[in-house]
Amino acid sequence: MSALKDRLRSDLTTAIKSRDEVRASTLRMVLTAITNAEVAGKEARELSDDDIVGVLSSEAKKRREAATAFADGGREEMAAKEQAEAAVIADYLPEQLGPDDITRIVTEAVEKVGAAGEGMKAMGKVMGVVQPQVKGRADGAAVAAEVRRQLGAS
């Protein structure tokens, strides 16, 4: 049994009892996404906490992208709703890495795989080392951009 999934379920119950509609609806959506991930594929399986963090990360990313799209379209109340949902999801994600942490992790990875001077063809090797360290703690696009910057600069 996943401790994170149990926490999500118990927090949903608390949110319903306290009539916190944003939190309750967001947790319902997240739990549905987790269930969908569990039954996807050839056979149903129980997700580990790491797998659930992956689902939460992608749900948070969807909310951020939707909030940006709504804001760009001038629909501020919809953007605010998406941002509120993203904030609820963020409560369940590991602490997010800042730009300095991402730079440091990528620099260490470039040194570790000896990719300095190899340019973009080393991107896959470097991302392979970086990805497990940043999973659920940083936006993939920001990490990839940093890897490109460091490999392109060398």
C-alpha positions in Angstrom: 0.0 0.0 0.0 1.2 3.5 -0.9 1.6 5.9 2.0 1.2 8.8 -0.3 -2.0 7.4 -1.8 -3.4 6.9 1.8 -2.5 10.5 2.6 -4.3 11.8 -0.5 -7.4 9.7 0.4 -7.5 10.9 4.0 -6.9 14.5 3.0 -9.8 14.2 0.6 -12.1 13.1 3.4 -10.9 16.0 5.5 -11.4 18.5 2.6 -14.9 17.2 2.0 -15.8 17.5 5.7 -14.4 21.0 6.0 -16.2 21.9 2.7 -12.9 22.9 1.0 -14.2 22.6 -2.5 -11.0 23.4 -4.4 -8.9 20.9 -2.4 -11.6 18.2 -2.6 -12.2 18.5 -6.3 -8.4 18.6 -7.0 -7.7 15.6 -4.8 -10.6 13.7 -6.5 -9.0 14.5 -9.9 -5.6 13.4 -8.7 -6.9 10.1 -7.3 -8.7 9.4 -10.5 -5.5 10.1 -12.5 -3.6 7.6 -10.1 -6.3 5.0 -10.6 -6.2 5.5 -14.4 -2.4 5.0 -14.3 -2.9 1.8 -12.2 -5.2 0.2 -14.7 -3.4 1.4 -17.8 -1.4 -1.2 -19.7 -1.8 -4.9 -19.9 -2.5 -5.6 -16.2 -3.6 -3.5 -13.2 -0.9 -2.8 -10.6 -0.5 -0.8 -7.4 1.6 2.4 -8.0 4.6 3.0 -5.7 5.1 6.4 -4.1 7.6 7.3 -6.8 5.1 6.4 -9.5 2.5 8.5 -7.8 4.9 11.5 -7.6 5.3 11.1 -11.4 1.5 11.2 -11.8 1.3 14.3 -9.5 4.1 16.0 -11.4 2.3 15.6 -14.7 -1.0 16.7 -13.2 0.7 19.8 -11.8 2.3 20.5 -15.2 -1.1 20.3 -16.9 -2.4 22.9 -14.4 0.5 25.2 -14.9 0.2 25.0 -18.7 -3.6 25.5 -18.5 -3.2 28.5 -16.2 -0.8 30.1 -18.6 -3.1 29.4 -21.6 -6.1 30.9 -19.7 -4.1 33.9 -18.6 -2.9 34.5 -22.2 -6.5 34.3 -23.4 -7.6 36.8 -20.8 -9.6 34.3 -18.7 -8.2 35.3 -15.3 -10.8 33.4 -13.2 -10.0 30.1 -15.0 -6.3 30.8 -14.7 -6.7 31.4 -11.0 -8.7 28.1 -10.6 -5.9 26.2 -12.4 -3.3 27.9 -10.2 -5.2 27.0 -7.0 -5.3 23.4 -8.1 -1.6 23.4 -8.9 -1.0 24.8 -5.4 -2.9 21.9 -3.9 -1.0 19.3 -5.9 2.3 21.0 -5.0 1.6 20.2 -1.3 2.1 16.5 -2.2 5.2 16.9 -4.3 8.8 16.8 -3.0 10.4 20.2 -2.5 11.0 21.8 -5.9 14.6 22.5 -7.0 15.6 26.1 -7.7 17.6 27.1 -10.8 20.9 27.0 -8.9 20.2 23.4 -7.8 19.4 22.4 -11.4 22.5 24.0 -12.7 24.6 22.2 -10.1 23.1 18.8 -10.8 23.5 19.2 -14.6 27.1 20.4 -14.1 27.9 17.3 -12.0 26.2 15.0 -14.6 28.2 16.5 -17.5 31.4 15.9 -15.5 30.4 12.4 -14.5 29.7 11.2 -18.0 32.6 13.1 -19.5 30.3 15.0 -21.9 32.1 18.3 -21.8 33.0 19.2 -25.4 30.8 16.5 -26.9 28.0 18.9 -27.7 24.4 17.9 -28.2 25.1 14.3 -29.0 25.7 13.8 -25.3 22.3 15.1 -24.3 20.8 11.6 -23.8 23.7 10.5 -21.6 23.5 13.6 -19.4 19.7 13.4 -19.2 19.9 9.8 -18.2 22.1 10.7 -15.2 20.1 13.9 -14.3 16.5 12.5 -14.6 16.5 10.2 -11.6 17.9 13.0 -9.4 15.2 15.6 -10.4 12.1 13.4 -10.9 9.1 15.2 -9.4 11.3 18.0 -8.1 11.9 20.1 -11.3 10.1 20.8 -14.5 11.6 18.6 -17.3 11.7 21.4 -19.8 13.8 23.6 -17.4 16.2 20.7 -16.9 16.5 20.0 -20.6 17.1 23.7 -21.3 19.9 23.7 -18.7 21.5 20.6 -20.2 21.3 22.1 -23.7 22.8 25.4 -22.4 25.8 23.6 -20.7 26.4 21.2 -23.6 26.1 24.0 -26.2 28.4 26.3 -24.3 31.2 23.7 -24.1 
